[in-house]
Amino acid sequence: MSKRTPITFLNNSRLRLLTMCALYVSQGLPQGFINVALKNHLYAQGHSLAAVGGMVSMISLPWALKFLWGPVIDRFGFAAMGKRRPWLILSQALTVLVLLGLALIPELDTSLQLLGWAILGMNIFIALQDVGTDSLAVDIIPQKDRGKANGFMYGCSYLGSFLGASLIGELLLRDGGSMQAALLALAACVFAIMLLPLLIRERPGEKLLPWTAGSSQLKGEEKHARSAGELFRNIFTAFQHRVAIAAAGLAVLAAITEAILNNVAANYFINEGGWDKKVYSQLESLGYWFSLGGCFIAGFFADKLGGKRAILIAGSLLACTWIIFSRLHAYWDAKWLIATNMYVLAVLSGLFRVSMFTLFMNIANRRVAASQFTAYMSLLNLSSFIGNRSAGWVRDTLPSVPAVYLAAGIFHLGVMAFVILAIKPPRNPAELPPSPTGGS
């Protein structure tokens, strides 16, 4: 009687998708808790805008620099337990330890400096998990399933943020709530999700734990680079392809207009449009659910049409929606129109981003998947940064808010033209040539 093959991420597509989605929920939980519940709790405690804003800003630094993790993950690892799995276990374990350590500190909400440094450390580990998760997805998800996987994964990050802000946040914000209870609940959730990569192998034949039987099952281009020199040669080779360079250009351009409009719209409708800031904030929060729906739809959409076509359709619809909305300025006092516009844009934004992720994943070379895919994600963060920083200048330069919407739509159509002309995805993901040292 033959020995039964163990269930692994490689040979079980449903378990693989479940684990990827759970890992994205795990990433979203602390983000939602910090950005909403903890922030509002600290304001209610009487802390200043500068103090709380400075603390919360500690979240963004590790994510802006997460591309630095890519070469580390591509170069080093414990291959006997899988190429990416040890990094996932390590990053989640360290996140749990930080949360448990914080839960032991009494009156933590009075020490924002300590809280800020703890948030920075925790997000370093969460960013590491994000890079490991994306790299694992490139490694083991077949190209035909990547659109669907990206849709569910990215959508689950919204779900995690919602759960962190609402359910776990309730333990802090309710009458009699406590910081310790919220942090312990958060640690328990992350630990529970960590059990998936802890108890499931990447590939048959690998070690489940360091002391159990098994060996590396990586072959050819799957193996870690054997030296820093080989790694950076591989990265250089991967980015020599014209489509890889064009995809980097798309990443830099893609999020500028959306970031500008998010700032301009909020400032205009709250200060000039007569919207209560709490009501407008609730409207934006509900938009996360529409974005989540857009992500799920985009997953199937990108698999059927391919990443490039999905980008063109979603991006063009975004641009046309901005242009049409700019022409409806006379009706902007109708709140149903503002809400409808916001939710349509939220769905299209989810469609557009997941389509881009699918394209980037298909372009990424498997030998340097962590480095290349993470570089694209970092460039998207840069794109949002450019948009946020230039929002004030754009508003001051153009004569009116409708003109900002019109210009944003036209600019984004230009980005779509760039996609048509410059991005020609390969039919099959390009592989690197053999190593100069003769290894595979």
C-alpha positions as CSV (number, residue, x, y, z in Angstrom):
1,M,0.0,0.0,0.0
2,S,1.5,3.3,-1.1
3,K,2.1,6.0,1.5
4,R,-0.4,8.9,1.3
5,T,1.0,12.2,0.1
6,P,0.6,14.9,2.8
7,I,-1.6,17.9,2.2
8,T,0.6,20.9,1.3
9,F,0.2,24.4,-0.1
10,L,1.5,23.2,-3.4
11,N,-1.0,20.3,-4.0
12,N,-4.1,21.7,-2.4
13,S,-5.5,24.8,-4.1
14,R,-8.3,25.5,-1.6
15,L,-6.1,25.2,1.5
16,R,-3.5,27.4,-0.3
17,L,-6.1,30.2,-1.0
18,L,-7.5,29.9,2.5
19,T,-4.1,30.4,4.0
20,M,-3.2,33.3,1.8
21,C,-6.5,35.0,2.7
22,A,-6.0,34.3,6.4
23,L,-2.5,35.8,6.3
24,Y,-3.9,39.0,4.7
25,V,-6.6,39.2,7.4
26,S,-3.7,38.8,9.9
27,Q,-1.9,41.8,8.3
28,G,-5.1,43.9,8.4
29,L,-6.1,43.3,12.0
30,P,-3.3,45.4,13.6
31,Q,-3.7,48.1,10.9
32,G,-7.4,48.6,11.6
33,F,-7.0,48.5,15.3
34,I,-4.2,51.1,15.3
35,N,-5.6,53.4,12.6
36,V,-9.1,53.6,14.0
37,A,-9.7,52.2,17.6
38,L,-6.3,53.1,19.2
39,K,-6.1,56.5,17.5
40,N,-9.6,57.5,18.6
41,H,-9.0,56.1,22.1
42,L,-5.9,58.3,22.5
43,Y,-7.6,61.4,21.3
44,A,-10.4,60.7,23.8
45,Q,-7.6,60.5,26.5
46,G,-6.7,64.1,25.7
47,H,-3.5,63.5,23.7
48,S,-2.6,66.1,21.1
49,L,-3.0,65.8,17.4
50,A,0.8,66.1,16.9
51,A,1.5,63.4,19.5
52,V,-1.1,60.9,18.2
53,G,-0.4,61.7,14.6
54,G,3.4,61.1,15.2
55,M,2.7,57.8,16.8
56,V,0.3,56.5,14.1
57,S,2.8,57.6,11.4
58,M,5.2,55.0,12.7
59,I,3.0,52.5,10.8
60,S,4.0,53.8,7.3
61,L,7.8,53.7,7.6
62,P,8.3,49.9,7.5
63,W,5.9,49.6,4.6
64,A,7.7,52.3,2.6
65,L,11.0,50.4,3.1
66,K,9.6,46.9,2.8
67,F,11.4,46.4,-0.5
68,L,14.6,45.9,1.6
69,W,13.1,42.6,2.8
70,G,12.9,41.2,-0.7
71,P,16.6,40.5,-1.3
72,V,16.9,39.1,2.3
73,I,14.1,36.6,1.7
74,D,15.4,35.7,-1.8
75,R,18.9,35.2,-0.5
76,F,18.4,33.5,2.9
77,G,16.1,30.8,4.3
78,F,15.8,27.3,5.7
79,A,14.9,25.5,2.6
80,A,14.2,22.2,4.3
81,M,11.0,23.8,5.7
82,G,10.2,25.6,2.5
83,K,11.3,28.6,0.7
84,R,9.0,31.2,2.3
85,R,7.2,29.3,5.1
86,P,10.0,29.9,7.8
87,W,9.8,33.6,7.2
88,L,6.0,33.6,7.6
89,I,6.3,31.7,10.9
90,L,9.1,33.9,12.2
91,S,7.3,37.2,11.3
92,Q,4.0,36.2,12.9
93,A,5.7,34.8,16.0
94,L,7.6,38.1,16.5
95,T,4.3,40.1,16.0
96,V,2.6,38.0,18.7
97,L,5.6,38.5,21.1
98,V,5.4,42.3,20.6
99,L,1.7,42.3,21.3
100,L,2.1,40.1,24.4
101,G,4.9,42.3,25.6
102,L,2.8,45.4,25.2
103,A,-0.1,43.8,27.1
104,L,2.1,43.4,30.1
105,I,2.8,47.2,30.3
106,P,0.4,49.0,32.7
107,E,-1.1,52.3,31.6
108,L,0.4,51.9,28.1
109,D,-1.8,54.7,26.7
110,T,0.1,57.3,28.8
111,S,3.4,56.5,27.1
112,L,3.0,57.4,23.4
113,Q,6.7,57.3,22.7
114,L,7.0,53.7,23.8
115,L,3.8,52.9,22.0
116,G,5.1,54.5,18.8
117,W,8.3,52.4,18.9
118,A,6.4,49.3,19.6
119,I,4.1,50.0,16.6
120,L,7.2,50.6,14.5
121,G,8.7,47.2,15.5
122,M,5.5,45.4,15.0
123,N,5.0,46.8,11.5
124,I,8.5,45.8,10.6
125,F,7.5,42.2,11.2
126,I,4.1,42.6,9.6
127,A,5.8,44.1,6.5
128,L,8.1,41.1,6.5
129,Q,5.1,38.8,6.6
130,D,3.5,40.7,3.7
131,V,6.7,40.2,1.5
132,G,6.8,36.5,2.4
133,T,3.1,36.0,1.6
134,D,3.4,37.7,-1.8
135,S,6.5,35.8,-2.6
136,L,4.9,32.5,-1.7
137,A,2.0,33.4,-3.9
138,V,4.3,34.0,-6.9
139,D,6.1,30.7,-6.1
140,I,3.1,28.3,-5.9
141,I,0.0,29.9,-7.4
142,P,-0.5,28.9,-11.0
143,Q,-0.6,31.8,-13.4
144,K,-4.2,31.0,-14.4
145,D,-5.4,31.4,-10.8
146,R,-3.4,34.5,-9.8
147,G,-6.2,37.0,-10.6
148,K,-8.7,35.2,-8.3
149,A,-6.1,34.7,-5.6
150,N,-5.0,38.4,-5.7
151,G,-8.7,39.5,-5.5
152,F,-9.4,37.4,-2.4
153,M,-6.1,38.2,-0.7
154,Y,-6.3,41.9,-1.2
155,G,-10.0,42.0,-0.3
156,C,-9.2,40.1,3.0
157,S,-6.8,42.8,4.0
158,Y,-9.8,45.2,4.1
159,L,-11.7,42.6,6.0
160,G,-8.9,42.3,8.6
161,S,-8.8,46.1,9.0
162,F,-12.5,46.2,9.5
163,L,-12.4,43.4,12.2
164,G,-9.4,45.1,13.9
165,A,-11.2,48.4,14.0
166,S,-14.6,47.2,15.1
167,L,-14.5,43.8,17.0
168,I,-11.1,44.1,18.6
169,G,-11.4,47.9,18.9
170,E,-14.6,47.4,20.8
171,L,-12.6,45.8,23.6
172,L,-10.8,49.1,24.0
173,L,-13.5,51.6,23.2
174,R,-16.4,50.2,25.2
175,D,-17.2,51.3,28.7
176,G,-14.9,49.4,31.0
177,G,-12.7,48.4,28.0
178,S,-9.0,47.9,28.4
179,M,-5.9,48.2,26.3
180,Q,-4.6,44.9,27.7
181,A,-7.7,42.9,26.7
182,A,-7.6,44.3,23.1
183,L,-3.9,43.5,22.7
184,L,-4.3,40.0,24.1
185,A,-7.2,39.4,21.7
186,L,-5.1,40.7,18.8
187,A,-2.2,38.5,19.8
188,A,-4.6,35.5,20.0
189,C,-6.0,36.2,16.5
190,V,-2.5,36.5,14.9
191,F,-1.4,33.3,16.7
192,A,-4.4,31.4,15.5
193,I,-3.7,32.4,11.9
194,M,0.0,31.5,12.4
195,L,-1.1,27.9,12.9
196,L,-1.8,27.5,9.2
197,P,1.8,28.0,8.0
198,L,3.1,26.3,11.1
199,L,1.2,23.1,10.6
200,I,1.1,22.9,6.8
201,R,4.2,22.3,4.5
202,E,4.8,24.2,1.3
203,R,5.8,21.0,-0.7
204,P,5.6,17.3,0.0
205,G,8.8,15.9,1.5
206,E,9.8,19.0,3.4
207,K,10.3,19.2,7.2
208,L,7.2,20.3,9.1
209,L,9.4,21.6,12.0
210,P,13.2,21.9,12.2
211,W,13.5,18.6,14.2
212,T,11.2,16.5,12.0
213,A,12.1,14.4,9.0
214,G,12.3,16.0,5.5
215,S,14.6,17.9,3.2
216,S,14.6,20.7,0.7
217,Q,12.4,20.1,-2.3
218,L,13.4,23.2,-4.2
219,K,14.6,22.7,-7.8
220,G,16.2,24.9,-10.4
221,E,15.0,28.5,-10.4
222,E,13.2,27.9,-7.1
223,K,16.4,27.8,-5.0
224,H,17.7,30.7,-3.0
225,A,20.5,32.7,-4.5
226,R,23.8,31.2,-3.3
227,S,25.5,34.6,-2.8
228,A,24.6,38.3,-2.7
229,G,26.4,38.8,-6.0
230,E,24.3,36.1,-7.7
231,L,21.1,37.6,-6.2
232,F,21.8,41.1,-7.4
233,R,22.8,39.8,-10.9
234,N,19.4,37.9,-11.0
235,I,17.6,41.1,-9.9
236,F,19.4,43.1,-12.6
237,T,18.6,40.5,-15.2
238,A,14.9,40.4,-14.2
239,F,14.6,44.2,-14.6
240,Q,16.4,44.2,-17.9
241,H,13.2,43.0,-19.6
242,R,11.3,45.9,-21.2
243,V,8.0,44.8,-19.7
244,A,9.6,44.8,-16.2
245,I,10.7,48.4,-16.6
246,A,7.4,49.5,-18.0
247,A,5.6,47.8,-15.1
248,A,7.7,49.9,-12.7
249,G,6.7,53.0,-14.6
250,L,3.0,52.0,-14.3
251,A,3.5,51.5,-10.5
252,V,4.9,55.0,-10.1
253,L,2.0,56.6,-12.1
254,A,-1.0,54.5,-11.1
255,A,-2.0,55.9,-7.7
256,I,-1.1,59.6,-8.1
257,T,-4.6,60.8,-9.2
258,E,-6.5,58.7,-6.6
259,A,-4.4,60.0,-3.8
260,I,-4.8,63.6,-5.0
261,L,-8.6,63.3,-5.3
262,N,-9.0,61.6,-1.9
263,N,-7.5,64.7,-0.2
264,V,-9.1,67.3,-2.4
265,A,-12.6,65.7,-2.1
266,A,-12.4,65.4,1.7
267,N,-11.2,69.0,2.2
268,Y,-13.8,70.3,-0.2
269,F,-16.9,68.4,0.9
270,I,-16.3,68.9,4.6
271,N,-15.2,72.6,4.5
272,E,-17.3,73.9,1.6
273,G,-19.8,71.2,0.7
274,G,-21.6,71.2,4.1
275,W,-20.8,67.6,5.1
276,D,-20.4,66.8,8.7
277,K,-16.9,65.3,9.2
278,K,-18.3,62.3,11.1
279,V,-20.9,61.5,8.4
280,Y,-18.3,61.9,5.7
281,S,-15.9,59.6,7.6
282,Q,-18.6,57.0,7.9
283,L,-19.2,57.2,4.2
284,E,-15.5,56.6,3.5
285,S,-15.5,53.7,6.0
286,L,-18.4,52.0,4.2
287,G,-16.5,52.4,1.0
288,Y,-14.0,49.8,2.2
289,W,-16.7,47.1,1.8
290,F,-17.3,48.3,-1.8
291,S,-13.5,48.1,-2.4
292,L,-13.5,44.6,-1.0
293,G,-16.3,43.6,-3.4
294,G,-14.3,45.2,-6.2
295,C,-11.3,43.1,-5.2
296,F,-13.3,39.9,-5.3
297,I,-14.8,40.7,-8.7
298,A,-11.4,41.7,-10.1
299,G,-9.9,38.3,-9.2
300,F,-12.2,36.5,-11.7
301,F,-12.1,39.4,-14.1
302,A,-8.2,39.4,-14.3
303,D,-8.1,35.6,-14.7
304,K,-10.5,35.7,-17.6
305,L,-9.1,38.7,-19.4
306,G,-5.5,38.9,-18.3
307,G,-3.9,41.5,-16.1
308,K,-3.3,44.1,-18.9
309,R,-6.8,44.0,-20.3
310,A,-8.3,44.2,-16.8
311,I,-6.1,47.2,-15.9
312,L,-7.2,49.0,-19.1
313,I,-10.9,48.4,-18.5
314,A,-10.8,49.3,-14.7
315,G,-8.4,52.2,-15.2
316,S,-10.4,53.7,-18.1
317,L,-13.7,53.4,-16.1
318,L,-12.0,55.2,-13.2
319,A,-10.9,58.0,-15.4
320,C,-14.3,58.3,-17.1
321,T,-16.1,58.4,-13.8
322,W,-13.9,61.3,-12.6
323,I,-14.5,63.2,-15.8
324,I,-18.3,62.6,-15.7
325,F,-18.4,63.6,-12.0
326,S,-16.5,66.8,-12.9
327,R,-19.3,67.7,-15.4
328,L,-22.0,67.2,-12.7
329,H,-20.8,70.0,-10.5
330,A,-24.2,71.7,-10.5
331,Y,-25.6,68.7,-8.7
332,W,-22.9,68.2,-6.0
333,D,-25.4,69.4,-3.3
334,A,-27.2,66.1,-3.8
335,K,-25.7,63.8,-1.2
336,W,-26.9,60.7,-2.9
337,L,-24.8,61.6,-5.9
338,I,-21.7,62.1,-3.7
339,A,-22.3,58.7,-2.0
340,T,-22.9,56.9,-5.3
341,N,-19.8,58.4,-6.8
342,M,-17.7,57.4,-3.8
343,Y,-18.9,53.8,-3.9
344,V,-18.6,53.4,-7.6
345,L,-15.0,54.7,-7.4
346,A,-14.3,52.3,-4.4
347,V,-15.4,49.3,-6.5
348,L,-13.3,50.4,-9.5
349,S,-10.3,51.1,-7.3
350,G,-10.4,47.6,-6.0
351,L,-10.7,46.3,-9.6
352,F,-7.8,48.4,-10.8
353,R,-5.4,47.5,-7.9
354,V,-6.0,43.8,-8.0
355,S,-5.6,43.8,-11.8
356,M,-2.2,45.5,-11.3
357,F,-1.1,43.0,-8.7
358,T,-2.0,40.2,-11.1
359,L,0.1,41.8,-13.9
360,F,3.1,42.4,-11.5
361,M,2.9,38.8,-10.2
362,N,2.9,37.4,-13.7
363,I,5.9,39.5,-14.7
364,A,7.9,38.7,-11.5
365,N,10.7,36.2,-12.0
366,R,10.5,33.3,-9.6
367,R,14.2,33.4,-8.6
368,V,13.8,37.0,-7.3
369,A,10.0,37.0,-6.7
370,A,10.3,38.7,-3.3
371,S,12.6,41.4,-4.6
372,Q,10.8,42.2,-7.8
373,F,7.2,42.0,-6.7
374,T,7.9,43.9,-3.5
375,A,9.7,46.6,-5.6
376,Y,6.5,47.1,-7.5
377,M,4.5,47.4,-4.3
378,S,7.0,49.9,-2.9
379,L,6.7,52.0,-6.1
380,L,2.9,52.0,-5.7
381,N,3.4,53.4,-2.2
382,L,5.7,56.0,-3.7
383,S,2.9,56.8,-6.2
384,S,0.4,57.4,-3.3
385,F,3.1,59.5,-1.5
386,I,3.5,61.7,-4.6
387,G,-0.2,62.2,-4.9
388,N,-0.7,63.0,-1.2
389,R,2.2,65.5,-1.3
390,S,1.1,67.2,-4.4
391,A,-2.7,67.5,-3.6
392,G,-2.3,71.0,-2.2
393,W,-0.3,72.2,-5.1
394,V,-2.7,70.8,-7.6
395,R,-5.7,72.4,-5.9
396,D,-4.0,75.8,-5.7
397,T,-2.9,75.5,-9.4
398,L,-6.2,74.6,-11.0
399,P,-9.1,77.0,-10.9
400,S,-11.7,74.7,-9.2
401,V,-12.4,71.3,-7.7
402,P,-14.3,70.2,-10.8
403,A,-11.2,71.1,-12.8
404,V,-9.1,68.9,-10.5
405,Y,-11.4,66.0,-11.2
406,L,-11.3,66.7,-15.0
407,A,-7.5,66.9,-15.0
408,A,-7.2,63.7,-12.9
409,G,-9.4,61.8,-15.4
410,I,-7.4,63.1,-18.4
411,F,-4.1,62.2,-16.7
412,H,-5.3,58.7,-15.9
413,L,-6.4,58.2,-19.5
414,G,-2.8,59.1,-20.3
415,V,-1.6,56.4,-17.9
416,M,-3.9,53.9,-19.8
417,A,-2.3,54.9,-23.1
418,F,1.1,54.2,-21.5
419,V,-0.2,50.7,-20.6
420,I,-1.3,50.1,-24.2
421,L,1.9,51.2,-25.8
422,A,4.6,50.1,-23.3
423,I,3.4,47.0,-21.5
424,K,3.4,43.8,-23.4
425,P,3.2,40.9,-20.9
426,P,4.9,37.6,-22.0
427,R,2.8,34.7,-22.7
428,N,4.7,32.7,-20.2
429,P,6.7,34.3,-17.3
430,A,10.3,34.8,-18.3
431,E,12.9,32.7,-16.6
432,L,16.5,33.7,-15.9
433,P,19.3,32.1,-17.8
434,P,21.5,29.6,-15.9
435,S,23.8,31.0,-13.2
436,P,27.2,32.0,-14.5
437,T,28.7,29.6,-12.0
438,G,27.0,26.7,-13.8
439,G,24.4,26.0,-11.2
440,S,20.7,25.7,-12.0
